[in-house]
Amino acid sequence: MMVILMMLIGLISFYYVFLFKYFLSNFFFLLVLYLLFHCGFLSDWYFISCNLSLNEYSYYLIVLVFFMMGLILKVINENDYFCILLNLFLTIVLFLAFSSMSFLMFYFFFEVSLIIVYIIILKWGLGVMRLISGYYFMFYTLFFSLPLLVFILYIVCSFNSSLMLTLEFFHLSINNFVYIYMCMGFLLKIPMYSFHGWLLKAHVEAPVFGSMVLASILLKLGTYGMLRFLMIFYLNSVFMAKYVLVFSLIGGVYISCVCLRQIDMKVLVAYSSVVHMSLLLGGMFTLLKLGFLGSYVLMISHGLCSSGLFYLVNVFYSETNSRLIMINKGLLIMMPSMSMLWFFFCSSNMASPVSLNLVGEIFLMVSLVNWFKFIFFALVFYSFLSFLYSLYLYSYICHGNSNLFFIMGSGSVLDYYILLVHWIPLNFMFLNLVMFY
Protein backbone atom coordinates (compact mmCIF):
# COMPACT_ATOMS: atom_id res chain seq x y z
CA MET A 1 0.00 0.00 0.00
CA MET A 2 2.86 2.35 0.88
CA VAL A 3 4.54 1.67 -2.46
CA ILE A 4 1.33 2.46 -4.36
CA LEU A 5 0.90 5.68 -2.36
CA MET A 6 4.47 6.76 -3.14
CA MET A 7 3.93 6.03 -6.84
CA LEU A 8 0.76 8.14 -6.85
CA ILE A 9 2.55 11.03 -5.12
CA GLY A 10 5.38 10.76 -7.69
CA LEU A 11 2.96 10.79 -10.62
CA ILE A 12 1.04 13.77 -9.22
CA SER A 13 4.24 15.73 -8.53
CA PHE A 14 5.56 14.93 -12.04
CA TYR A 15 2.25 16.10 -13.55
CA TYR A 16 2.34 19.41 -11.70
CA VAL A 17 6.01 20.08 -12.45
CA PHE A 18 5.31 19.30 -16.12
CA LEU A 19 2.43 21.80 -16.12
CA PHE A 20 4.49 24.31 -14.12
CA LYS A 21 7.33 24.19 -16.68
CA TYR A 22 5.08 24.83 -19.67
CA PHE A 23 3.03 27.42 -17.78
CA LEU A 24 6.20 29.40 -17.00
CA SER A 25 7.44 29.08 -20.58
CA ASN A 26 4.16 30.43 -21.98
CA PHE A 27 4.10 33.13 -19.30
CA PHE A 28 7.54 34.34 -20.45
CA PHE A 29 6.30 34.52 -24.06
CA LEU A 30 3.25 36.55 -22.99
CA LEU A 31 5.57 38.84 -21.03
CA VAL A 32 7.72 39.31 -24.15
CA LEU A 33 4.64 40.25 -26.20
CA TYR A 34 3.56 42.73 -23.53
CA LEU A 35 7.02 44.34 -23.44
CA LEU A 36 7.21 44.55 -27.24
CA PHE A 37 3.82 46.26 -27.55
CA HIS A 38 4.58 48.73 -24.74
CA CYS A 39 8.07 49.76 -25.77
CA GLY A 40 7.08 53.31 -26.71
CA PHE A 41 7.01 54.66 -23.17
CA LEU A 42 10.81 54.79 -22.85
CA SER A 43 12.26 58.20 -23.58
CA ASP A 44 15.53 57.85 -21.74
CA TRP A 45 15.21 56.10 -18.37
CA TYR A 46 12.24 54.28 -16.85
CA PHE A 47 12.58 53.82 -13.09
CA ILE A 48 11.27 50.69 -11.39
CA SER A 49 12.78 51.55 -8.00
CA CYS A 50 15.73 53.49 -6.58
CA ASN A 51 18.26 50.95 -7.82
CA LEU A 52 16.41 49.32 -10.73
CA SER A 53 15.57 50.96 -14.02
CA LEU A 54 15.32 50.37 -17.76
CA ASN A 55 16.51 52.46 -20.67
CA GLU A 56 16.88 52.10 -24.42
CA TYR A 57 20.01 49.92 -24.13
CA SER A 58 18.76 47.44 -21.55
CA TYR A 59 15.10 47.15 -22.55
CA TYR A 60 15.41 44.70 -25.45
CA LEU A 61 18.13 42.74 -23.69
CA ILE A 62 15.62 42.06 -20.91
CA VAL A 63 13.07 41.08 -23.58
CA LEU A 64 15.72 38.71 -25.00
CA VAL A 65 16.26 37.18 -21.54
CA PHE A 66 12.58 36.30 -21.10
CA PHE A 67 12.27 35.14 -24.72
CA MET A 68 15.25 32.77 -24.51
CA MET A 69 14.26 31.42 -21.09
CA GLY A 70 10.80 30.65 -22.47
CA LEU A 71 12.47 28.51 -25.16
CA ILE A 72 15.02 26.94 -22.82
CA LEU A 73 12.31 25.76 -20.42
CA LYS A 74 10.78 23.82 -23.31
CA VAL A 75 14.13 22.13 -24.02
CA ILE A 76 14.81 21.01 -20.42
CA ASN A 77 13.73 17.53 -19.35
CA GLU A 78 10.55 17.52 -17.22
CA ASN A 79 12.11 15.14 -14.67
CA ASP A 80 15.00 17.45 -13.87
CA TYR A 81 13.43 19.68 -11.21
CA PHE A 82 16.76 21.16 -10.10
CA CYS A 83 17.60 22.26 -13.64
CA ILE A 84 14.23 24.01 -14.03
CA LEU A 85 14.63 25.87 -10.72
CA LEU A 86 18.25 26.80 -11.54
CA ASN A 87 17.24 28.32 -14.87
CA LEU A 88 14.41 30.26 -13.20
CA PHE A 89 16.92 31.63 -10.71
CA LEU A 90 19.22 32.53 -13.62
CA THR A 91 16.33 34.41 -15.27
CA ILE A 92 15.84 36.54 -12.14
CA VAL A 93 19.59 37.19 -11.84
CA LEU A 94 19.90 38.26 -15.50
CA PHE A 95 16.88 40.54 -15.23
CA LEU A 96 18.39 42.22 -12.16
CA ALA A 97 21.79 42.51 -13.89
CA PHE A 98 20.38 44.31 -16.94
CA SER A 99 18.07 46.55 -14.88
CA SER A 100 20.65 47.54 -12.23
CA MET A 101 21.45 51.23 -11.97
CA SER A 102 24.33 50.68 -9.56
CA PHE A 103 27.64 49.32 -10.80
CA LEU A 104 28.03 47.35 -7.58
CA MET A 105 24.67 45.62 -8.12
CA PHE A 106 25.54 44.98 -11.76
CA TYR A 107 28.89 43.43 -10.78
CA PHE A 108 27.26 41.19 -8.16
CA PHE A 109 24.57 39.78 -10.47
CA PHE A 110 27.12 39.60 -13.30
CA GLU A 111 29.29 37.21 -11.28
CA VAL A 112 26.36 35.22 -9.84
CA SER A 113 25.14 34.44 -13.39
CA LEU A 114 28.59 33.07 -14.28
CA ILE A 115 28.56 30.80 -11.22
CA ILE A 116 25.17 29.41 -12.28
CA VAL A 117 26.47 28.65 -15.80
CA TYR A 118 29.55 27.04 -14.23
CA ILE A 119 27.23 24.67 -12.31
CA ILE A 120 25.25 23.94 -15.51
CA ILE A 121 28.44 22.99 -17.40
CA LEU A 122 29.71 20.73 -14.61
CA LYS A 123 26.44 18.93 -13.88
CA TRP A 124 24.80 18.62 -17.31
CA GLY A 125 27.83 18.77 -19.59
CA LEU A 126 28.04 16.02 -22.20
CA GLY A 127 31.78 15.42 -22.52
CA VAL A 128 34.42 13.96 -20.22
CA MET A 129 36.39 17.23 -20.41
CA ARG A 130 33.69 19.34 -18.74
CA LEU A 131 35.71 19.69 -15.53
CA ILE A 132 38.64 21.20 -17.46
CA SER A 133 36.28 23.49 -19.41
CA GLY A 134 34.78 24.58 -16.07
CA TYR A 135 38.27 25.44 -14.83
CA TYR A 136 38.95 27.43 -18.00
CA PHE A 137 35.64 29.25 -17.57
CA MET A 138 36.22 30.09 -13.90
CA PHE A 139 39.90 31.01 -13.93
CA TYR A 140 39.67 33.21 -17.04
CA THR A 141 36.87 35.03 -15.23
CA LEU A 142 38.49 35.32 -11.80
CA PHE A 143 41.77 36.68 -13.15
CA PHE A 144 40.14 40.01 -14.10
CA SER A 145 37.05 39.86 -11.88
CA LEU A 146 38.61 41.00 -8.59
CA PRO A 147 40.47 43.99 -10.14
CA LEU A 148 37.14 45.07 -11.67
CA LEU A 149 35.54 45.02 -8.21
CA VAL A 150 38.44 47.06 -6.82
CA PHE A 151 38.02 49.54 -9.67
CA ILE A 152 34.27 49.91 -9.01
CA LEU A 153 34.97 50.50 -5.29
CA TYR A 154 37.55 53.10 -6.32
CA ILE A 155 34.86 54.87 -8.39
CA VAL A 156 32.48 54.82 -5.41
CA CYS A 157 35.13 56.31 -3.10
CA SER A 158 36.32 58.92 -5.62
CA PHE A 159 32.97 60.16 -6.93
CA ASN A 160 30.69 59.22 -3.99
CA SER A 161 28.31 57.39 -6.29
CA SER A 162 28.01 54.10 -8.15
CA LEU A 163 24.80 55.00 -10.04
CA MET A 164 25.15 54.92 -13.82
CA LEU A 165 22.70 57.78 -14.29
CA THR A 166 24.67 60.08 -11.99
CA LEU A 167 28.07 59.23 -13.47
CA GLU A 168 26.85 59.71 -17.08
CA PHE A 169 26.36 63.43 -16.45
CA PHE A 170 30.12 63.92 -16.01
CA HIS A 171 32.93 63.11 -18.43
CA LEU A 172 35.07 61.31 -15.88
CA SER A 173 38.75 60.63 -16.44
CA ILE A 174 41.15 58.30 -14.64
CA ASN A 175 44.57 56.80 -15.24
CA ASN A 176 44.65 55.18 -18.68
CA PHE A 177 46.41 52.00 -17.56
CA VAL A 178 43.93 51.50 -14.72
CA TYR A 179 41.12 51.96 -17.24
CA ILE A 180 42.64 49.40 -19.63
CA TYR A 181 42.88 46.82 -16.86
CA MET A 182 39.29 47.55 -15.88
CA CYS A 183 38.13 47.05 -19.47
CA MET A 184 39.74 43.60 -19.50
CA GLY A 185 37.05 42.42 -17.10
CA PHE A 186 34.44 43.08 -19.80
CA LEU A 187 36.55 42.26 -22.86
CA LEU A 188 37.07 38.80 -21.40
CA LYS A 189 33.32 38.20 -21.22
CA ILE A 190 32.51 39.56 -24.69
CA PRO A 191 35.00 37.80 -25.58
CA MET A 192 37.66 39.69 -27.48
CA TYR A 193 40.15 37.83 -29.68
CA SER A 194 43.00 36.33 -27.59
CA PHE A 195 40.67 36.12 -24.55
CA HIS A 196 38.26 33.67 -26.20
CA GLY A 197 39.81 30.36 -25.11
CA TRP A 198 37.28 29.74 -22.34
CA LEU A 199 34.33 30.23 -24.71
CA LEU A 200 35.28 27.32 -26.97
CA LYS A 201 35.82 24.95 -24.05
CA ALA A 202 32.58 26.02 -22.37
CA HIS A 203 30.47 25.68 -25.53
CA VAL A 204 31.85 22.28 -26.52
CA GLU A 205 31.24 20.71 -23.11
CA ALA A 206 28.00 22.52 -22.17
CA PRO A 207 24.54 20.96 -22.71
CA VAL A 208 22.35 22.46 -25.42
CA PHE A 209 20.48 24.82 -23.07
CA GLY A 210 23.83 25.88 -21.54
CA SER A 211 25.16 26.80 -25.00
CA MET A 212 21.93 28.67 -25.76
CA VAL A 213 22.23 30.72 -22.54
CA LEU A 214 25.94 31.42 -23.14
CA ALA A 215 25.52 32.51 -26.76
CA SER A 216 22.27 34.45 -26.46
CA ILE A 217 22.50 36.21 -23.09
CA LEU A 218 25.76 35.88 -21.14
CA LEU A 219 27.98 37.29 -23.91
CA LYS A 220 25.65 40.31 -23.92
CA LEU A 221 26.40 41.03 -20.25
CA GLY A 222 29.98 41.91 -21.22
CA THR A 223 28.93 44.09 -24.16
CA TYR A 224 26.28 45.87 -22.06
CA GLY A 225 28.78 46.58 -19.25
CA MET A 226 31.37 47.78 -21.77
CA LEU A 227 28.79 50.07 -23.37
CA ARG A 228 27.98 51.66 -20.02
CA PHE A 229 31.65 52.27 -19.17
CA LEU A 230 32.33 53.77 -22.61
CA MET A 231 29.59 56.33 -22.01
CA ILE A 232 30.91 57.31 -18.59
CA PHE A 233 34.68 57.26 -19.20
CA TYR A 234 34.49 58.82 -22.62
CA LEU A 235 37.87 60.59 -22.43
CA ASN A 236 39.76 57.40 -21.53
CA SER A 237 37.85 55.49 -24.21
CA VAL A 238 39.11 57.90 -26.89
CA PHE A 239 42.69 57.05 -25.87
CA MET A 240 42.09 53.29 -25.93
CA ALA A 241 39.76 53.11 -28.97
CA LYS A 242 42.31 52.79 -31.78
CA TYR A 243 44.18 49.91 -30.11
CA VAL A 244 41.11 47.83 -29.28
CA LEU A 245 39.47 48.55 -32.64
CA VAL A 246 42.40 47.53 -34.83
CA PHE A 247 43.29 44.51 -32.70
CA SER A 248 39.71 43.20 -32.60
CA LEU A 249 39.22 43.57 -36.37
CA ILE A 250 42.49 41.81 -37.19
CA GLY A 251 41.51 39.08 -34.73
CA GLY A 252 38.08 38.78 -36.36
CA VAL A 253 39.61 38.24 -39.81
CA TYR A 254 42.06 35.68 -38.39
CA ILE A 255 39.33 33.74 -36.55
CA SER A 256 37.27 33.72 -39.78
CA CYS A 257 40.17 31.90 -41.45
CA VAL A 258 40.35 29.49 -38.48
CA CYS A 259 36.64 28.69 -38.98
CA LEU A 260 37.44 27.25 -42.42
CA ARG A 261 39.69 24.63 -40.80
CA GLN A 262 37.17 23.34 -38.25
CA ILE A 263 35.67 19.86 -38.44
CA ASP A 264 33.47 20.12 -35.32
CA MET A 265 30.15 21.88 -35.98
CA LYS A 266 29.79 23.22 -32.44
CA VAL A 267 33.33 24.63 -32.36
CA LEU A 268 32.72 26.33 -35.72
CA VAL A 269 29.54 28.00 -34.43
CA ALA A 270 31.40 29.07 -31.26
CA TYR A 271 34.21 30.58 -33.37
CA SER A 272 31.63 32.46 -35.47
CA SER A 273 30.38 34.07 -32.24
CA VAL A 274 33.90 35.39 -31.61
CA VAL A 275 33.97 36.79 -35.18
CA HIS A 276 30.68 38.64 -34.68
CA MET A 277 31.76 39.96 -31.30
CA SER A 278 34.98 41.34 -32.82
CA LEU A 279 33.01 43.48 -35.29
CA LEU A 280 30.62 44.52 -32.53
CA LEU A 281 33.52 45.58 -30.31
CA GLY A 282 35.17 47.51 -33.12
CA GLY A 283 31.97 49.42 -33.94
CA MET A 284 31.38 50.17 -30.26
CA PHE A 285 34.84 51.67 -29.81
CA THR A 286 34.31 54.17 -32.63
CA LEU A 287 32.27 56.02 -29.93
CA LEU A 288 29.73 57.11 -32.53
CA LYS A 289 25.98 56.91 -32.06
CA LEU A 290 25.70 54.71 -35.16
CA GLY A 291 28.32 52.35 -33.74
CA PHE A 292 26.42 52.03 -30.44
CA LEU A 293 23.17 51.46 -32.31
CA GLY A 294 24.72 48.84 -34.63
CA SER A 295 26.32 47.00 -31.71
CA TYR A 296 22.96 46.95 -29.92
CA VAL A 297 21.14 45.56 -32.98
CA LEU A 298 23.87 42.94 -33.46
CA MET A 299 23.56 41.90 -29.80
CA ILE A 300 19.90 41.00 -30.34
CA SER A 301 20.39 39.37 -33.75
CA HIS A 302 23.42 37.35 -32.67
CA GLY A 303 21.54 36.12 -29.60
CA LEU A 304 18.79 34.68 -31.79
CA CYS A 305 20.97 33.37 -34.65
CA SER A 306 23.74 31.77 -32.60
CA SER A 307 21.31 30.14 -30.18
CA GLY A 308 19.36 28.65 -33.11
CA LEU A 309 22.57 27.28 -34.67
CA PHE A 310 23.58 25.59 -31.41
CA TYR A 311 20.15 24.00 -31.16
CA LEU A 312 20.43 22.79 -34.78
CA VAL A 313 23.82 21.22 -34.04
CA ASN A 314 22.21 19.42 -31.09
CA VAL A 315 19.38 18.12 -33.33
CA PHE A 316 21.92 16.52 -35.68
CA TYR A 317 24.02 15.28 -32.75
CA SER A 318 20.99 13.52 -31.23
CA GLU A 319 20.47 11.67 -34.53
CA THR A 320 24.07 10.72 -35.40
CA ASN A 321 25.82 10.91 -31.97
CA SER A 322 28.58 12.94 -33.58
CA ARG A 323 29.32 16.63 -34.18
CA LEU A 324 31.93 15.98 -36.88
CA ILE A 325 31.23 17.49 -40.29
CA MET A 326 32.56 14.44 -42.14
CA ILE A 327 30.00 12.16 -40.49
CA ASN A 328 27.03 14.54 -40.75
CA LYS A 329 27.00 14.66 -44.56
CA GLY A 330 24.21 14.33 -47.08
CA LEU A 331 21.54 15.56 -44.69
CA LEU A 332 19.60 17.07 -47.60
CA ILE A 333 18.51 13.49 -48.38
CA MET A 334 18.11 12.25 -44.81
CA MET A 335 16.49 15.34 -43.20
CA PRO A 336 15.30 17.69 -45.99
CA SER A 337 13.07 19.94 -43.86
CA MET A 338 15.74 20.36 -41.19
CA SER A 339 18.29 21.09 -43.92
CA MET A 340 16.09 23.98 -45.09
CA LEU A 341 16.21 25.46 -41.57
CA TRP A 342 19.97 24.89 -41.56
CA PHE A 343 20.18 26.98 -44.74
CA PHE A 344 18.03 29.72 -43.20
CA PHE A 345 20.24 30.01 -40.11
CA CYS A 346 23.51 29.81 -42.06
CA SER A 347 22.29 32.57 -44.40
CA SER A 348 21.34 34.71 -41.39
CA ASN A 349 24.76 34.00 -39.86
CA MET A 350 26.48 35.38 -42.98
CA ALA A 351 24.27 38.53 -42.71
CA SER A 352 22.22 37.99 -45.83
CA PRO A 353 19.01 39.97 -46.49
CA VAL A 354 16.60 40.30 -44.75
CA SER A 355 18.01 39.19 -41.41
CA LEU A 356 18.65 41.56 -38.52
CA ASN A 357 22.36 40.64 -38.70
CA LEU A 358 22.59 42.54 -41.99
CA VAL A 359 21.18 45.72 -40.43
CA GLY A 360 23.54 45.53 -37.46
CA GLU A 361 26.61 44.84 -39.59
CA ILE A 362 25.79 47.67 -42.03
CA PHE A 363 25.50 50.12 -39.12
CA LEU A 364 28.79 48.91 -37.66
CA MET A 365 30.64 49.01 -40.98
CA VAL A 366 29.40 52.54 -41.75
CA SER A 367 30.58 53.72 -38.32
CA LEU A 368 33.98 52.04 -38.82
CA VAL A 369 34.49 53.55 -42.30
CA ASN A 370 33.43 56.91 -40.93
CA TRP A 371 36.07 56.57 -38.22
CA PHE A 372 38.85 55.58 -40.65
CA LYS A 373 38.36 55.21 -44.41
CA PHE A 374 41.06 52.64 -45.11
CA ILE A 375 39.59 50.16 -42.64
CA PHE A 376 37.28 49.35 -45.55
CA PHE A 377 39.83 46.81 -46.84
CA ALA A 378 39.75 44.83 -43.58
CA LEU A 379 35.95 44.86 -43.70
CA VAL A 380 36.00 43.41 -47.23
CA PHE A 381 38.02 40.42 -45.97
CA TYR A 382 35.77 40.12 -42.92
CA SER A 383 32.58 40.03 -45.03
CA PHE A 384 33.98 37.61 -47.60
CA LEU A 385 35.34 35.15 -45.04
CA SER A 386 32.16 35.35 -42.97
CA PHE A 387 30.19 34.39 -46.07
CA LEU A 388 32.70 31.66 -46.90
CA TYR A 389 32.67 29.75 -43.60
CA SER A 390 28.85 29.94 -43.35
CA LEU A 391 28.57 28.53 -46.88
CA TYR A 392 31.20 25.90 -46.06
CA LEU A 393 29.22 24.84 -42.98
CA TYR A 394 25.95 24.51 -44.89
CA SER A 395 27.25 22.88 -48.08
CA TYR A 396 29.53 20.36 -46.38
CA ILE A 397 26.77 19.10 -44.08
CA CYS A 398 23.78 19.14 -46.42
CA HIS A 399 25.43 17.95 -49.64
CA GLY A 400 27.60 14.97 -50.47
CA ASN A 401 27.16 11.23 -49.89
CA SER A 402 25.20 10.39 -46.76
CA ASN A 403 26.26 7.72 -44.30
CA LEU A 404 24.08 4.71 -45.07
CA PHE A 405 24.58 3.24 -41.60
CA PHE A 406 22.48 6.01 -40.02
CA ILE A 407 18.73 5.62 -39.70
CA MET A 408 17.63 9.21 -39.10
CA GLY A 409 14.24 10.68 -38.37
CA SER A 410 13.05 14.01 -39.72
CA GLY A 411 13.02 15.72 -36.32
CA SER A 412 10.29 16.27 -33.73
CA VAL A 413 7.60 18.94 -33.81
CA LEU A 414 9.23 20.62 -30.79
CA ASP A 415 12.51 20.98 -32.73
CA TYR A 416 10.79 22.76 -35.62
CA TYR A 417 8.84 24.94 -33.20
CA ILE A 418 11.95 26.09 -31.32
CA LEU A 419 13.91 26.75 -34.51
CA LEU A 420 11.09 28.70 -36.17
CA VAL A 421 10.57 30.77 -33.03
CA HIS A 422 14.28 31.67 -33.29
CA TRP A 423 14.20 32.41 -37.02
CA ILE A 424 10.94 34.38 -37.44
CA PRO A 425 11.85 37.35 -35.17
CA LEU A 426 15.41 37.31 -36.53
CA ASN A 427 14.15 37.92 -40.09
CA PHE A 428 11.08 40.06 -39.46
CA MET A 429 12.28 42.56 -36.86
CA PHE A 430 13.86 44.63 -39.64
CA LEU A 431 10.32 45.81 -40.49
CA ASN A 432 10.31 48.00 -37.37
CA LEU A 433 13.85 49.24 -36.80
CA VAL A 434 12.53 52.37 -35.06
CA MET A 435 12.14 50.22 -31.94
CA PHE A 436 15.95 50.16 -31.53
CA TYR A 437 16.44 53.89 -31.87
Buried (B, 14 or more C-beta within 10 A) or exposed (E): EEEEEEEEEEEEEEEEBEEBBEEBBEEBBEBBEEBBEEBEEEEEBBEEEEBBBBBBBBBBBBBBBBBBBBBBBBBBEBEBBEBBEBBBEBBEBBBBBBBBBBBBBBBBBBBBBBEBBBBBBBBBBBEEEBEEBBBBBBEBBEEBBEBBBEBBBEBBEEBEBBBBBBBBEEEBEBEEEBBBBBBBBBBBBBBBBEBBEBBBBBBBBBBBBBBBBBBBBBBBBBBBBBBBBBBBBBEBBEEBBEEBBBBBBBBBBBBBEBBEEBEBBBBBBBBBBBBBBBBBBBBBBBBBEBBBBBBBBBBBBBBBBBBBBBBBBBBBBBBBEBBEBEBBBBBBBBBEEBBEBBBBBBBBBBBBEEBBBBBBBBBBBBBBBEBEEEBEEBBEBBBEBBBBBBEBBBEBBBBBEBBEEBEBEEBEEEBBEBBEBBBEBBBEBBEEEEBBE
